[in-house]
């Protein structure tokens, strides 16, 4: 599996989304901290969203890729 292009592409996309989510979360939390809201409900919400959004994306994207692979398998028969 490790050398297959679809596997590498799927994991590259997932890794990029998680990287972007962590980066955006860190920037927003830094801005909130600088504004004096580091321990606020908003900061907690941002932190939760920083994990929940890429997690939901990962689940949906993997399902999408698997569905496309199944459809492609049926189309070649």
Secondary structure, 3 states (H helix, E strand, C coil): CCCCHHHHHHHHHHHHHHHHHHHHHHHHHHHHHHCCCCCCHHHHHHHHHHHHHHHHHHHHHHHHHHHHHHHHHHHCC
